[in-house]
Amino acid sequence: MEGDKVMNDNIALTEATYYILLSLYTPQHGYGIMQRTETLSGGRVKLAAGTLYGALSNMSEKGWIIQLPIEDGSRKKEYKLTEEGRIVLNNELTRLKQMISNGESVMKEEQNV
C-alpha cells in the first residue's frame, strides 16, 4: 500500500511535493518551506498555507517527514525529512533524470532522421 514503508519506488510526486521534500533536506518551519519552495522552483510553485499544511500532514502520515519538538515559548513547528523521505526524494530524482534522458534521446533521434 502507498502509505506503508517505501515499497513502491514508482511513486510520481507532484511538483509541490517534490519541492517541499527538497526544502526539508534541512529542517524548516512552515513559512521557511513556503519561501524555499518558491525559490527552488523559480517561482513556479507558490504554496498557500492550507495547501502546505495539508501536504505536511499527508507526508507525515506516510512517514516521509517528522515534526520536531517545539521549543519552549515558540509557536513555530519545524519539520524534518526522514530516511524514508530521503529515499522517496532520491527515487523521484532518479525518475526525473530518466525522463529527461529519454526525452533528449528521442528528440536527438528525430533530429537525425
C-alpha positions in Angstrom: 0.0 0.0 0.0 1.2 3.5 -0.8 1.2 4.7 2.9 3.3 1.8 4.0 7.1 1.9 4.1 8.6 2.8 0.7 8.0 -0.5 -1.2 6.9 1.1 -4.5 9.7 3.2 -6.0 7.5 4.1 -8.9 5.7 6.8 -7.0 5.5 10.0 -9.1 5.5 13.1 -6.9 3.7 16.3 -7.7 6.0 19.3 -8.2 4.8 20.8 -5.0 5.5 17.6 -3.0 8.9 17.3 -4.6 9.9 20.8 -3.7 8.5 20.5 -0.1 10.6 17.4 0.4 13.6 19.1 -1.2 13.1 22.1 1.1 13.2 19.8 4.1 16.6 18.4 3.3 17.4 20.7 6.2 14.8 21.3 8.9 12.4 24.2 8.2 9.3 25.7 9.7 6.2 26.3 7.5 7.0 29.8 6.3 10.6 28.7 5.5 9.2 25.8 3.5 7.0 28.1 1.5 9.9 30.5 0.8 12.4 27.8 -0.1 9.9 26.0 -2.4 9.2 29.2 -4.3 12.9 30.0 -4.6 13.9 26.4 -5.7 11.1 26.2 -8.3 12.0 29.6 -9.8 8.6 30.9 -8.7 6.5 28.2 -10.3 5.4 26.7 -7.0 3.7 29.1 -4.6 2.2 27.3 -1.7 -0.8 28.7 0.3 -0.7 27.9 4.0 -3.7 25.5 3.8 -2.1 23.6 0.9 1.3 23.4 2.7 -0.1 22.1 6.0 -2.3 19.6 4.2 0.7 18.3 2.3 2.8 18.2 5.5 0.1 16.2 7.3 -0.1 13.7 4.4 3.7 13.4 4.2 3.9 12.9 8.0 1.3 10.1 7.8 3.4 8.4 5.1 6.5 8.7 7.3 8.4 10.9 4.9 8.8 13.7 7.4 8.5 14.3 11.1 7.7 17.3 13.2 10.5 18.3 15.5 9.8 19.0 19.2 8.5 22.6 19.6 10.9 24.8 21.7 9.5 26.5 24.8 7.9 29.8 24.0 7.9 29.1 20.3 4.8 28.7 18.1 6.8 27.6 15.0 6.5 23.9 14.1 9.6 22.7 12.4 9.7 19.6 10.1 12.5 17.3 9.0 12.9 14.8 6.3 13.1 11.1 7.5 15.3 8.4 6.0 12.2 7.2 4.2 11.6 10.7 2.8 15.1 10.8 1.5 14.5 7.5 -0.3 11.3 8.9 -1.9 13.1 12.1 -2.9 16.1 10.1 -4.3 13.7 7.8 -6.3 11.9 10.9 -7.7 15.2 12.5 -8.7 16.2 9.2 -10.5 12.8 9.1 -12.2 13.1 12.7 -13.4 16.6 12.1 -14.7 15.4 9.1 -16.7 12.6 11.1 -18.2 15.0 13.8 -19.3 17.4 11.3 -20.7 14.6 9.5 -22.6 13.3 12.8 -24.0 16.7 14.0 -25.1 17.4 10.6 -26.7 14.1 10.6 -28.7 14.4 14.2 -29.7 18.0 13.7 -30.9 17.0 10.6 -32.9 14.2 12.7 -34.6 16.7 15.5 -35.5 19.0 12.9 -37.2 16.3 11.4 -39.4 
